[in-house]
């Protein structure tokens, strides 16, 4: 199988990213791999999609990250590929947001011509912001509002008996995520709200009970929790000292996690939604049985999961993709 990966920028993936792990797993399973960035695509006058990027070498050659750093660019016709895997992250690439939006439409057209695209572009387009969390059943997520009105934020925080979380509608890696309490009515609180609202709409949520101890990132593939030899691809993300954010890029650490029956039931309940939206590979962040976030653009977590459990989760994802043909 010939697989094209679309990322933010094709020299960017590092050795410890899930994207690199998936490309390496695909090569190990005998597939051809090509990677390109969101600014590298061209749809020609014949309606064919091509790209400039890196055709990775197969066999026991240099590691994927080393190849990405050193190989020369080449051009490929993506219409000739069997599968296109979208591993972009628009929230980390604001300067090229219009390119991300355009690429999703170009890939939707590619899909219409018969090339399978995962995750599906239409579902990704609908999930460009955290608004997709509102599609989940209310009992599976924290009480949430979306607003640009600072008075609405203040009123929401005031009505909660505990703390609330405020964050931009678009964002990743725990950036500009703050906690507010009902007694935080001072100038600093207003400055925090202003910082978030300056970026556009804000998501304001009740602080999920137990979130101060971190969350659990569960990898879901084709509507089911990814498991290899009885071990689920689930990682407990523990906040760093003096911080409430559990994101690994914000100083959090990863450890083994227990997947509860509540989590399994929640995944079963959202599986029809994921299928309808064409979201094949998703990272679901849990606190207890509540879902804090759905990660559908280049969901991570597999690299630490492989390190913790000594299981080939990357290979299992590629195997699941093989079965889609």
C-alpha positions, -999 to +999 in steps of 0.1 A: +000+000+000+012+035-008+004+060+020+007+098+018+010+116+051+000+153+052+015+173+081+020+209+090+055+210+075+072+179+062+106+183+080+089+191+113+079+157+129+104+146+156+114+112+167+090+112+197+058+122+178+030+098+171+031+109+134+067+097+131+058+065+149+030+058+124+052+065+094+079+042+108+053+015+115+040+017+080+075+013+066+081-017+088+049-033+075+062-029+039+042+001+028+055+030+008+054+063+026+054+099+014+051+130+036+042+165+026+031+198+043+000+219+040+017+244+018+030+218-007-001+206-026-012+214-061-044+205-079-035+207-116-057+215-146-066+178-150-080+177-114-052+156-101-036+164-067+002+164-064+026+174-037+063+182-031+076+164-001+098+135+011+095+099-002+109+078+027+132+049+022+120+014+030+140-013+048+165-010+077+177+024+066+180+056+087+152+065+112+122+084+098+132+116+117+167+115+103+153+109+067+130+139+071+159+161+081+182+150+053+164+137+023+158+159-007+123+169-018+105+151-045+072+154-063+044+128-061+009+125-075-013+119-045-042+106-067-019+075-073-018+066-036-040+041-018-044+061+014-039+096+026-034+101+064-041+136+077-018+145+105-020+183+105-025+205+135-041+239+126-041+251+162-003+251+163+000+268+129-021+300+130+000+318+104-010+292+078-046+287+089-060+295+054-037+268+040-051+243+064-087+251+055-078+249+018-060+216+022-091+200+038-112+209+008-085+197-016-084+164+003-122+162+003-120+164-035-093+137-035-116+115-014-144+121-039-121+107-066-117+074-047-086+079-026-093+070+011-085+099+034-082+094+072-094+112+092-121+123+067-117+160+057-154+169+062-152+156+098-120+175+104-134+207+090-163+204+115-138+199+143-115+228+136-125+243+170-134+229+204-171+233+195-171+196+185-172+188+222-208+202+223-219+173+200-213+149+228-241+139+252-242+164+281-237+138+307-204+128+292-187+162+294-184+191+318-210+218+318-198+242+291-205+275+275-190+292+245-189+330+245-171+363+238-190+382+265-169+387+297-200+392+318-212+357+307-179+343+317-181+360+351-217+348+357-208+312+347-178+312+372-199+328+399-227+302+396-203+272+399-197+259+434-161+250+425-136+262+400-140+268+363-116+265+333-114+291+306-095+285+273-095+297+237-119+280+213-089+271+193-057+260+209-035+231+218-008+219+242-024+237+272-017+272+260-037+300+275-057+276+297-066+291+331-086+282+362-109+306+379-128+303+411-161+320+422-141+343+446-116+353+419-132+387+411-101+408+412-082+426+385-061+395+377-092+375+369-104+401+345-070+402+328-071+364+324-105+366+307-093+395+285-063+375+274-085+346+263-113+367+247-087+387+227-082+355+207-119+352+198-145+329+214-137+312+247-148+279+261-157+280+298-162+247+316-168+236+351-136+221+366-140+183+364-137+166+398-102+150+400-088+171+371-062+185+395-046+150+394-044+149+357-063+131+329-062+100+308-055+101+271-072+071+255-065+063+218-096+053+199-093+036+165-123+028+143-147+035+172-129+012+197-102+017+223-070+006+208-056-025+225-027-048+219-023-081+238-047-070+265-031-036+270-051-005+261-033+025+245-041+048+275-018+071+292-023+090+325-010+125+321+000+140+354+005+178+358+039+192+366+046+207+401+026+239+406+005+235+375-029+221+368-024+213+331-016+177+323-004+183+287+029+166+281+041+198+263+032+219+293+054+199+317+031+170+324+044+134+327+030+102+314+024+070+333+003+038+330-034+043+332-064+023+342-093+023+316-124+021+336-158+007+326-171+043+326-145+052+299-154+021+279-191+029+280-184+065+270-164+054+240-192+030+230-217+059+232-196+083+211-186+056+185-216+063+162-207+100+162-171+093+154-181+070+126-206+095+112-179+122+111-153+099+096-130+103+127-110+070+125-082+078+149-090+100+179-075+108+212-101+111+240-091+129+272-109+116+303-112+127+339-132+099+355-160+091+331-162+127+317-147+136+283-127+168+285-116+169+249-116+151+215-083+153+197-089+145+160-060+164+144-028+144+147-038+128+181-008+120+201+000+097+230+012+065+212+049+071+218+046+072+256+021+044+255+046+022+236+073+031+260+052+023+291+035-009+279+061-023+255+034-029+228+034-021+191+005+004+191+018+022+160+017-011+141-018-018+154-030+015+139-015+008+105-030-027+106-064-012+113-058+011+083-049-019+061-083-034+069-101-004+055-092-013+019 
